[in-house]
Amino acid sequence: MVELALHGGPAAAEGLSFPSWPQCTEQSKENILDALETEAWCRNYSDAEWVDTFEERFSDYQDAEYGIAVSNGTAAIEVALRMLDVHPGDEVIVPPYTFIATASAVTELGAVPIFADIDPDTYNLDADAVAEQVTENTVGVVGVHIAGYPMDFDELLPVVEEHDLFLVEDAAHAQGAEWRGERVGAIGDVGTFSFQASKALSGGEGGMVVTNDDVLAEQGRLVHNIGRMDGKVYRHYELASNMRLSEFQGALLCAQLDDLDDQLATRRRNDERLRAELADIDGISPKPQDDRITARGYCLYDLKYDPEAFDGLSRDDFLEALSAEGVPASKGYVMPMYKQPAFARNVVQARVPANASVPTYRNMFLPGVEEVTSTNISMSHQVLLAEEGGMEAIGHAIRKVAENVDILH
Ligand SMILES: Cc1ncc(COP(=O)(O)O)c(C=O)c1O
């Protein structure tokens, strides 16, 4: 039996270094310098080009007709909800397994987030659970392609259509992901992306709203730019905030986009390798493969951990042993969103109209998300950019832990 690194043995990933993220490239430096030297540092300047170029390139990349670059992924959801005319007191259905922005963007508009449970296998919204939460106040759904794994449009779109709701795709994790051959983002009414530092396409900060609807796109353009029409600096047609992306980030994102396809191809190759490694290990399973997902994206890479198969070894102890083997992993989102202090303390009540009906979030229990938050293990997408031997080292590390469970208790 090979000795665990935790007990002084050689680490399974010894000699390997998993890549850091984000990555500075020569093209990134060149583009940023160019933006600097033009002295057109704001997209409202007539000779500013980088944000325009990035909008065009990225919306095209995601198979969307229109793209509006914004300052971050949270702002992108707020703009999307404004485009769709969400009003204070409206109810918007969201998943409880996501980053808080998916739900807090709803309360920023004075609307009420209603949590519907997720499918514990895919971690995405469960369409039946969504249907159960629809009331006369429901105006739409913000679904998330969590960890770049597209939501089930075949199940979700009929529910949305039946109840005449909008669908926003929070695609913060899903750059390059495809459903039945079409990139995600504009399959629903509006899609939103984040380019924050941890995302698979990063400008440090940044976001984009995409849509195929010209009227919605025009509204998005207005509300992301303090109600201005393009080129009319002191004429405002809406009361709105400033959520513009800077020219430096536009320049950086153009450079990073050049590399996205190659990086996604590496991640997908390594995803396959890792699946092959894990195939014969009980108790640790990647998300199911689904032919309708013609390409997945990556942000976190999630695995389901079953302590029973590891002789009752707790997830914390498993992660500690894995980390000693040189494999970086975490628990991912640690609690259902309704348990976050901001929801459990009912801060929402103060942000919505007094007559709005707000769930008692702290009393909620949705079994799918409760299961996922207690069994999930996540690795960051850059782990899938590892050099030759990286996925084999992860498999080796997990096998070592499995073989040594009796001495880990
Ligand atoms: C699912 C999801 N939605 C929205 C956001 C918000 O993006 P940003 O951090 O760019 O505001 C994030 C960011 O982590 C996210 O993970």
Ligand as a Chemical Component Dictionary entry (heavy atoms), coordinates in Angstrom:
data_LIG
# 
_chem_comp.id                   LIG 
_chem_comp.type                 NON-POLYMER 
_chem_comp.pdbx_formal_charge   0 
_chem_comp.three_letter_code    LIG 
# 
loop_
_chem_comp_atom.comp_id 
_chem_comp_atom.atom_id 
_chem_comp_atom.alt_atom_id 
_chem_comp_atom.type_symbol 
_chem_comp_atom.charge 
_chem_comp_atom.model_Cartn_x 
_chem_comp_atom.model_Cartn_y 
_chem_comp_atom.model_Cartn_z 
_chem_comp_atom.pdbx_ordinal 
LIG C1 C1 C 0 -23.168 32.145 -11.308 1  
LIG C2 C2 C 0 -22.637 33.535 -11.163 2  
LIG N1 N1 N 0 -23.434 34.559 -11.497 3  
LIG C3 C3 C 0 -23.026 35.841 -11.403 4  
LIG C4 C4 C 0 -21.768 36.133 -10.949 5  
LIG C5 C5 C 0 -21.379 37.565 -10.786 6  
LIG O1 O1 O 0 -20.293 37.928 -11.558 7  
LIG P1 P1 P 0 -19.295 39.108 -11.082 8  
LIG O2 O2 O 0 -18.436 38.560 -10.002 9  
LIG O3 O3 O 0 -18.548 39.401 -12.344 10 
LIG O4 O4 O 0 -20.132 40.244 -10.647 11 
LIG C6 C6 C 0 -20.889 35.117 -10.613 12 
LIG C7 C7 C 0 -19.523 35.426 -10.148 13 
LIG O5 O5 O 0 -18.826 34.739 -9.514  14 
LIG C8 C8 C 0 -21.332 33.782 -10.707 15 
LIG O6 O6 O 0 -20.545 32.756 -10.344 16 
# 
loop_
_chem_comp_bond.comp_id 
_chem_comp_bond.atom_id_1 
_chem_comp_bond.atom_id_2 
_chem_comp_bond.value_order 
_chem_comp_bond.pdbx_ordinal 
LIG C1 C2 SING 1  
LIG C2 N1 SING 2  
LIG C2 C8 DOUB 3  
LIG N1 C3 DOUB 4  
LIG C3 C4 SING 5  
LIG C4 C5 SING 6  
LIG C4 C6 DOUB 7  
LIG C5 O1 SING 8  
LIG O1 P1 SING 9  
LIG P1 O2 DOUB 10 
LIG P1 O3 SING 11 
LIG P1 O4 SING 12 
LIG C6 C7 SING 13 
LIG C6 C8 SING 14 
LIG C7 O5 DOUB 15 
LIG C8 O6 SING 16 
# 
